[in-house]
């Protein structure tokens, strides 16, 4: 029933399709080719800049973008010429979260709907695991509004700054879904249980100052100075941080025991989310979304 419902919606609605052309980028001996035009890569000195690049779609994440980011995070661990990476967005948004046109890929899976849903779950698990296991120092630069998984992944980065125009929202219960990206563990630990519930269960939207006050981000920068501040921060990392010391420091803060614990949380959350995707509440939320379009 759910598969027929989604198919009928996708037939009626227009979806954005990104180019399938592979964008090739080499840095030293490492090939950072991506298949999605939603990601821009730029190595500068010893820092890899990653920019989400679908500004007309508020940098919503397509399935291929998840796979490309997973590949980038995995490859950068083996690239000795890179000591850190920065993830940010082009345009007004950091990212609006999942693009619902991902459902189209699910419906087109050659082995059927359930196979497509399972594949989506596996892509999510691999993506979050790649962030957990990232050995290089990572900076999330939240240039604007963030919704869903772009918010829940923030505690997996080593340093997070935000523009004063940034907002943070994870409207899971309004979408018939549940926490992901280890947020059921990291948010209560970082924010306290009550404040974590504001985001994860009560659908509240935080501004940048609230996010900083509660420890989700480290600093808030005036929007007109945000990129200048970010460039200065990156230059500081390049000039003042020895790569081995940076890597060893991170390995102590995020040790193997912690990584294993987070990977277990990732699998538990992903199984729960998979059940939500197949449930009537999520189906109802998707239906309401497309009726508003």
MARZANU-158964 format. One record per residue: residue in three letters; x, y, z of N, C-alpha, C in turn. Coordinates in steps of 0.05 Angstrom, whole numbers, padded with zeros to 5 digits, always signed. Layout:
<recs>
alaXYZXYZXYZ ...
</recs>
This chain:
<recs>
unk+00017-00024+00000+00000+00000+00000+00018+00025+00000 unk+00038+00025+00018+00055+00049+00020+00070+00053-00007 unk+00079+00032-00020+00094+00035-00045+00076+00047-00067 unk+00051+00037-00068+00032+00048-00088+00026+00077-00083 unk+00023+00084-00057+00017+00112-00049+00040+00130-00058 unk+00065+00123-00051+00088+00139-00058+00091+00142-00088 unk+00086+00119-00103+00088+00120-00132+00069+00140-00144 unk+00044+00140-00134+00024+00159-00145+00032+00188-00139 unk+00043+00193-00116+00052+00220-00109+00075+00229-00127 unk+00094+00212-00131+00118+00219-00147+00110+00223-00176 unk+00089+00209-00185+00080+00212-00213+00068+00240-00216 unk+00054+00249-00195+00041+00275-00197+00059+00299-00192 unk+00081+00294-00178+00098+00316-00169+00123+00318-00186 unk+00133+00342-00191+00157+00346-00205+00181+00345-00186 unk+00202+00331-00193+00225+00329-00176+00250+00338-00190 unk+00269+00349-00174+00294+00358-00185+00313+00335-00189 unk+00325+00332-00212+00344+00311-00217+00371+00323-00222 unk+00391+00314-00208+00418+00324-00212+00431+00308-00234 unk+00451+00321-00246+00467+00308-00267+00481+00283-00256 unk+00483+00262-00273+00497+00238-00265+00526+00239-00274 unk+00534+00261-00286+00562+00263-00294+00580+00263-00270 unk+00602+00249-00272+00621+00248-00251+00639+00272-00252 unk+00642+00286-00229+00660+00308-00226+00686+00297-00215 unk+00708+00301-00229+00734+00289-00221+00751+00310-00208 unk+00762+00303-00185+00781+00321-00171+00803+00304-00158 unk+00827+00310-00165+00850+00296-00153+00865+00315-00135 unk+00874+00305-00112+00891+00321-00095+00914+00302-00087 unk+00937+00308-00098+00959+00289-00094+00953+00263-00108 unk+00954+00241-00094+00948+00215-00106+00919+00206-00100 unk+00904+00223-00087+00877+00216-00079+00856+00226-00099 unk+00839+00209-00108+00817+00216-00126+00792+00221-00111 unk+00782+00246-00110+00758+00252-00096+00734+00256-00115 unk+00733+00240-00136+00711+00243-00155+00684+00240-00142 unk+00665+00256-00150+00637+00254-00140+00618+00251-00164 unk+00596+00237-00159+00577+00232-00181+00554+00252-00180 unk+00552+00268-00159+00530+00287-00156+00540+00315-00161 unk+00524+00331-00175+00531+00360-00178+00522+00376-00154 unk+00514+00363-00133+00506+00377-00108+00529+00381-00089 unk+00553+00373-00096+00576+00376-00079+00599+00389-00094 unk+00611+00410-00082+00635+00422-00093+00658+00416-00074 unk+00681+00408-00085+00705+00402-00070+00727+00421-00078 unk+00742+00430-00058+00764+00448-00064+00786+00444-00043 unk+00808+00431-00049+00830+00430-00031+00846+00456-00031 unk+00850+00467-00007+00866+00492-00004+00888+00486+00016 unk+00913+00488+00007+00935+00481+00025+00930+00453+00037 unk+00926+00451+00063+00923+00425+00075+00894+00420+00086 unk+00875+00436+00075+00847+00434+00083+00830+00428+00059 unk+00812+00409+00062+00793+00402+00041+00766+00416+00047 unk+00758+00434+00029+00733+00448+00032+00711+00431+00017 unk+00689+00426+00031+00666+00412+00019+00642+00430+00021 unk+00631+00437-00002+00608+00455-00002+00583+00441-00014 unk+00562+00440+00002+00536+00430-00009+00526+00451-00029 unk+00519+00442-00053+00515+00460-00075+00489+00455-00090 unk+00467+00457-00076+00441+00457-00089+00425+00481-00077 unk+00435+00505-00081+00422+00528-00068+00393+00532-00076 unk+00386+00524-00100+00359+00528-00109+00340+00508-00095 unk+00351+00487-00083+00336+00467-00068+00344+00468-00038 unk+00354+00491-00030+00362+00495-00002+00382+00474+00008 unk+00399+00465-00011+00420+00445-00005+00408+00419+00007 unk+00384+00412-00002+00372+00386+00006+00390+00364-00004 unk+00392+00342+00012+00410+00321+00007+00397+00298-00009 unk+00409+00291-00031+00401+00269-00048+00416+00244-00039 unk+00406+00220-00046+00419+00196-00039+00448+00194-00048 unk+00452+00203-00073+00480+00202-00084+00498+00221-00069 unk+00488+00243-00058+00505+00261-00042+00514+00247-00016 unk+00496+00231-00004+00505+00216+00020+00528+00197+00012 unk+00525+00183-00010+00545+00164-00018+00571+00178-00025 unk+00570+00202-00038+00594+00217-00045+00608+00226-00019 unk+00592+00237+00000+00604+00246+00025+00617+00224+00040 unk+00604+00200+00040+00616+00177+00053+00643+00170+00041 unk+00644+00171+00014+00669+00165+00000+00691+00185+00007 unk+00683+00211+00008+00702+00232+00013+00714+00229+00042 unk+00696+00224+00061+00705+00221+00089+00723+00197+00092 unk+00717+00176+00078+00734+00152+00079+00761+00156+00066 unk+00761+00169+00043+00786+00173+00029+00805+00193+00043 unk+00793+00213+00055+00810+00234+00067+00826+00223+00091 unk+00817+00201+00103+00832+00189+00124+00860+00179+00115 unk+00861+00172+00089+00886+00161+00078+00902+00181+00063 unk+00893+00206+00063+00907+00227+00048+00924+00243+00067 unk+00950+00238+00067+00968+00251+00086+00973+00280+00081 unk+00964+00289+00057+00967+00318+00051+00945+00335+00062 unk+00924+00322+00073+00901+00336+00085+00902+00333+00115 unk+00901+00355+00130+00900+00354+00159+00872+00360+00170 unk+00855+00373+00154+00829+00380+00164+00809+00383+00141 unk+00784+00383+00147+00763+00389+00126+00742+00407+00138 unk+00729+00422+00119+00708+00440+00126+00683+00433+00110 unk+00660+00431+00123+00635+00427+00109+00617+00451+00113 unk+00608+00463+00091+00590+00486+00092+00571+00485+00068 unk+00554+00505+00066+00534+00505+00044+00537+00530+00027 unk+00530+00527+00001+00528+00550-00016+00499+00561-00016 unk+00497+00588-00016+00471+00600-00016+00462+00607+00012 unk+00436+00609+00016+00424+00618+00041+00423+00596+00062 unk+00422+00571+00054+00419+00549+00073+00445+00533+00077 unk+00448+00523+00101+00468+00502+00105+00458+00476+00092 unk+00435+00467+00101+00421+00445+00087+00393+00441+00099 unk+00374+00437+00082+00346+00432+00091+00341+00403+00096 unk+00361+00386+00096+00358+00358+00102+00352+00341+00078 unk+00337+00319+00082+00332+00300+00060+00314+00312+00039 unk+00321+00308+00014+00304+00314-00009+00284+00292-00012 unk+00258+00298-00011+00238+00277-00013+00238+00263-00041 unk+00252+00275-00060+00254+00261-00086+00271+00236-00084 unk+00284+00232-00061+00298+00207-00056+00279+00183-00058 unk+00253+00189-00052+00233+00168-00055+00232+00157-00083 unk+00238+00173-00102+00238+00165-00130+00258+00142-00135 unk+00282+00145-00123+00302+00125-00126+00293+00099-00113 unk+00280+00102-00090+00270+00078-00076+00250+00063-00094 unk+00232+00078-00106+00211+00065-00123+00223+00052-00148 unk+00246+00062-00157+00258+00052-00182+00278+00029-00177 unk+00281+00021-00151+00300+00000-00146+00292-00025-00162 unk+00310-00037-00177+00303-00060-00195+00294-00084-00179 unk+00300-00086-00153+00292-00109-00137+00267-00103-00120 unk+00255-00079-00124+00230-00073-00111+00232-00053-00089 unk+00209-00045-00079+00207-00023-00059+00222-00029-00033 unk+00218-00053-00022+00231-00060+00003+00261-00061+00000 unk+00270-00070-00023+00299-00069-00028+00310-00041-00029 unk+00294-00023-00041+00302+00005-00042+00303+00018-00015 unk+00283+00012+00002+00283+00022+00029+00306+00012+00046 unk+00312-00014+00042+00335-00026+00057+00361-00012+00048 unk+00363-00008+00022+00387+00006+00011+00390+00034+00023 unk+00368+00048+00026+00368+00075+00038+00378+00074+00066 unk+00369+00054+00081+00379+00050+00109+00409+00045+00109 unk+00419+00028+00091+00447+00022+00090+00464+00046+00083 unk+00454+00062+00065+00468+00087+00057+00470+00105+00081 unk+00449+00108+00097+00449+00124+00121+00470+00114+00141 unk+00469+00088+00146+00488+00076+00165+00517+00081+00157 unk+00523+00077+00131+00550+00081+00121+00559+00110+00124 unk+00540+00128+00118+00547+00157+00119+00553+00165+00148 unk+00537+00157+00167+00542+00165+00195+00567+00151+00205 unk+00571+00126+00198+00596+00112+00206+00620+00127+00196 unk+00619+00137+00171+00642+00150+00160+00649+00176+00175 unk+00629+00189+00186+00634+00213+00202+00646+00205+00230 unk+00635+00183+00241+00645+00174+00267+00674+00166+00264 unk+00681+00154+00242+00708+00143+00238+00727+00163+00225 unk+00718+00187+00220+00735+00207+00208+00759+00214+00226 unk+00783+00211+00216+00807+00215+00232+00818+00244+00230 unk+00810+00258+00209+00820+00285+00206+00802+00305+00221 unk+00814+00327+00230+00799+00348+00244+00777+00358+00226 unk+00752+00360+00236+00730+00368+00220+00716+00393+00231 unk+00709+00411+00213+00695+00436+00220+00668+00436+00204 unk+00646+00440+00219+00621+00446+00206+00615+00476+00208 unk+00612+00489+00185+00608+00517+00184+00579+00522+00175 unk+00561+00527+00194+00532+00528+00188+00526+00556+00179 unk+00524+00560+00153+00521+00587+00142+00492+00597+00141 unk+00473+00579+00148+00445+00587+00147+00428+00565+00160 unk+00402+00565+00154+00384+00545+00167+00393+00516+00162 unk+00389+00500+00182+00396+00471+00181+00372+00456+00192 unk+00364+00435+00178+00340+00419+00185+00347+00389+00184 unk+00340+00375+00204+00343+00346+00204+00372+00337+00207 unk+00381+00319+00190+00407+00306+00193+00430+00326+00192 unk+00428+00348+00178+00450+00368+00180+00453+00378+00209 unk+00432+00376+00225+00434+00384+00253+00443+00361+00270 unk+00432+00338+00266+00438+00315+00284+00467+00306+00280 unk+00480+00311+00258+00508+00304+00254+00527+00323+00267 unk+00519+00346+00275+00537+00367+00285+00555+00357+00308 unk+00545+00342+00328+00562+00333+00349+00584+00314+00340 unk+00582+00303+00316+00603+00285+00305+00626+00301+00293 unk+00623+00327+00290+00644+00344+00280+00661+00353+00305 unk+00686+00361+00300+00703+00370+00321+00699+00399+00329 unk+00689+00415+00310+00685+00443+00316+00663+00453+00299 unk+00644+00468+00311+00621+00478+00296+00617+00508+00301 unk+00616+00523+00280+00609+00552+00282+00584+00557+00265 unk+00571+00579+00270+00547+00585+00255+00544+00615+00251 unk+00532+00622+00228+00523+00649+00223+00500+00656+00241 unk+00497+00682+00247+00475+00690+00264+00448+00688+00249 unk+00449+00680+00223+00424+00674+00208+00417+00645+00209 unk+00434+00629+00221+00429+00600+00222+00407+00594+00242 unk+00391+00573+00235+00371+00562+00254+00375+00531+00254 unk+00364+00518+00275+00369+00490+00279+00343+00477+00286 unk+00334+00457+00270+00309+00443+00276+00311+00414+00266 unk+00300+00396+00283+00298+00368+00276+00269+00359+00280 unk+00251+00365+00261+00223+00360+00265+00214+00331+00261 unk+00226+00313+00276+00222+00285+00272+00193+00276+00277 unk+00183+00284+00301+00156+00273+00308+00134+00285+00290 unk+00139+00308+00278+00119+00320+00260+00120+00306+00233 unk+00141+00290+00228+00144+00276+00203+00141+00246+00206 unk+00133+00237+00230+00129+00209+00235+00156+00194+00235 unk+00177+00207+00244+00203+00195+00243+00216+00197+00271 unk+00242+00189+00273+00255+00188+00299+00284+00197+00296 unk+00298+00202+00318+00326+00212+00317+00344+00193+00301 unk+00364+00206+00288+00384+00191+00273+00411+00204+00277 unk+00432+00193+00264+00459+00203+00265+00470+00204+00294 unk+00461+00185+00310+00470+00182+00338+00460+00204+00357 unk+00441+00220+00347+00431+00242+00363+00416+00234+00388 unk+00405+00209+00388+00392+00200+00413+00412+00196+00435 unk+00437+00194+00428+00459+00191+00448+00473+00218+00452 unk+00482+00230+00430+00498+00254+00432+00483+00278+00442 unk+00458+00282+00435+00443+00305+00443+00438+00306+00474 unk+00427+00284+00486+00424+00285+00515+00451+00288+00529 unk+00472+00276+00519+00498+00279+00531+00509+00307+00530 unk+00504+00320+00507+00514+00347+00502+00496+00369+00514 unk+00470+00365+00511+00451+00387+00517+00436+00382+00543 unk+00437+00357+00553+00419+00350+00575+00393+00339+00563 unk+00380+00322+00578+00356+00308+00568+00334+00327+00560 unk+00328+00346+00577+00305+00364+00572+00309+00381+00547 unk+00333+00393+00544+00339+00409+00520+00341+00391+00495 unk+00351+00367+00498+00351+00349+00475+00323+00343+00465 unk+00305+00340+00484+00277+00335+00477+00264+00358+00462 unk+00273+00382+00467+00262+00405+00452+00267+00401+00422 unk+00290+00392+00415+00297+00388+00387+00287+00361+00376 unk+00292+00340+00391+00288+00313+00380+00259+00304+00381 unk+00243+00315+00399+00215+00306+00402+00194+00328+00401 unk+00201+00353+00408+00181+00374+00408+00183+00392+00384 unk+00200+00386+00365+00202+00401+00339+00208+00430+00341 unk+00220+00438+00364+00227+00467+00367+00249+00475+00349 unk+00249+00500+00341+00270+00512+00324+00287+00530+00341 unk+00313+00526+00341+00331+00542+00356+00345+00562+00338 unk+00349+00587+00348+00366+00605+00333+00395+00600+00341 unk+00414+00614+00329+00442+00608+00333+00451+00613+00362 unk+00441+00635+00373+00448+00641+00401+00439+00620+00420 unk+00415+00609+00416+00405+00588+00433+00422+00563+00430 unk+00429+00557+00405+00446+00533+00400+00473+00536+00414 unk+00485+00560+00414+00510+00564+00427+00507+00562+00457 unk+00487+00575+00468+00482+00575+00496+00480+00546+00507 unk+00468+00528+00491+00464+00501+00500+00486+00482+00492 unk+00506+00492+00479+00530+00476+00473+00529+00460+00447 unk+00510+00465+00430+00509+00451+00404+00530+00461+00385 unk+00536+00487+00387+00556+00500+00370+00576+00516+00388 unk+00599+00522+00377+00620+00535+00393+00618+00566+00391 unk+00609+00576+00368+00610+00605+00365+00590+00614+00344 unk+00581+00639+00348+00562+00652+00329+00576+00676+00317 unk+00575+00677+00290+00589+00699+00276+00569+00715+00260 unk+00572+00742+00261+00555+00759+00244+00556+00749+00215 unk+00532+00748+00203+00531+00735+00176+00548+00750+00156 unk+00550+00776+00158+00566+00791+00138+00596+00787+00142 unk+00604+00775+00164+00632+00769+00169+00638+00739+00171 unk+00617+00723+00165+00620+00694+00170+00642+00682+00153 unk+00641+00687+00127+00661+00674+00109+00689+00684+00115 unk+00691+00709+00121+00717+00720+00128+00728+00707+00154 unk+00710+00703+00173+00718+00690+00198+00727+00661+00193 unk+00711+00647+00175+00717+00619+00169+00744+00616+00155 unk+00750+00634+00136+00776+00634+00123+00798+00638+00143 unk+00794+00656+00161+00815+00662+00182+00819+00637+00200 unk+00797+00624+00207+00799+00599+00223+00815+00578+00208 unk+00809+00574+00183+00822+00554+00167+00852+00560+00165 unk+00859+00585+00160+00887+00593+00158+00901+00587+00184 unk+00888+00592+00207+00899+00586+00232+00906+00556+00236 unk+00887+00539+00227+00892+00510+00228+00915+00503+00210 unk+00916+00514+00186+00938+00508+00168+00965+00516+00179 unk+00967+00539+00192+00993+00550+00201+01001+00541+00228 unk+00982+00536+00246+00990+00532+00274+00986+00504+00285 unk+00973+00487+00270+00967+00460+00280+00983+00439+00265 unk+01001+00425+00279+01016+00404+00266+00997+00380+00261 unk+00999+00368+00237+00979+00348+00229+00979+00323+00247 unk+01002+00313+00255+01003+00289+00273+00991+00295+00300 unk+00998+00318+00311+00988+00326+00337+00957+00330+00336 unk+00948+00341+00314+00919+00345+00310+00905+00318+00309 unk+00916+00299+00294+00904+00273+00291+00905+00257+00318 unk+00927+00258+00332+00929+00244+00357+00910+00256+00378 unk+00908+00283+00378+00890+00296+00397+00861+00287+00392 unk+00854+00285+00367+00826+00276+00360+00822+00247+00368 unk+00842+00230+00364+00839+00202+00371+00836+00198+00402 unk+00846+00217+00417+00842+00215+00446+00815+00225+00455 unk+00805+00246+00442+00778+00257+00448+00757+00237+00438 unk+00761+00226+00414+00743+00206+00403+00758+00180+00400 unk+00759+00165+00422+00775+00140+00422+00759+00117+00410 unk+00772+00094+00407+00759+00071+00393+00734+00061+00408 unk+00735+00062+00435+00712+00053+00451+00688+00071+00445 unk+00693+00097+00444+00671+00116+00438+00660+00112+00410 unk+00679+00108+00390+00670+00103+00363+00653+00078+00361 unk+00661+00057+00374+00645+00032+00374+00618+00036+00386 unk+00616+00051+00408+00591+00057+00420+00572+00072+00401 unk+00584+00092+00388+00568+00108+00370+00558+00092+00346 unk+00575+00074+00336+00567+00058+00313+00545+00039+00321 unk+00545+00030+00345+00522+00013+00355+00497+00029+00357 unk+00499+00054+00367+00476+00072+00368+00465+00078+00340 unk+00484+00082+00321+00476+00087+00293+00459+00065+00282 unk+00467+00040+00287+00452+00017+00277+00424+00015+00291 unk+00424+00020+00317+00398+00018+00331+00379+00039+00321 unk+00389+00064+00318+00372+00085+00308+00362+00080+00280 unk+00380+00070+00263+00373+00065+00235+00352+00044+00232 unk+00353+00023+00249+00332+00003+00249+00305+00015+00257 unk+00306+00032+00278+00281+00045+00287+00270+00063+00266 unk+00288+00078+00252+00280+00096+00231+00267+00081+00208 unk+00279+00058+00201+00269+00041+00180+00240+00034+00186 unk+00235+00026+00211+00207+00020+00219+00189+00043+00216 unk+00199+00067+00223+00182+00091+00220+00176+00097+00191 unk+00195+00094+00174+00191+00098+00145+00168+00081+00134 unk+00165+00058+00145+00144+00039+00135+00118+00043+00149 unk+00117+00060+00169+00093+00064+00185+00073+00083+00174 unk+00049+00082+00185+00027+00099+00175+00031+00129+00181 unk+00045+00135+00203+00049+00163+00210+00068+00177+00189 unk+00089+00164+00181+00107+00175+00161+00092+00178+00134 unk+00076+00158+00127+00060+00159+00103+00042+00183+00103 unk+00029+00188+00126+00011+00211+00128+00026+00237+00126 unk+00050+00238+00138+00066+00263+00136+00075+00269+00108 unk+00083+00248+00093+00091+00252+00065+00067+00261+00048 unk+00044+00249+00053+00020+00257+00038+00014+00287+00043 unk+00015+00295+00069+00009+00323+00075+00030+00342+00062 unk+00055+00333+00062+00076+00350+00050+00069+00355+00020 unk+00063+00334+00005+00058+00338-00023+00032+00352-00029 unk+00013+00351-00011-00012+00366-00014-00006+00396-00011 unk+00014+00403+00005+00021+00432+00009+00037+00442-00015 unk+00049+00425-00031+00066+00433-00053+00050+00446-00075 
</recs>
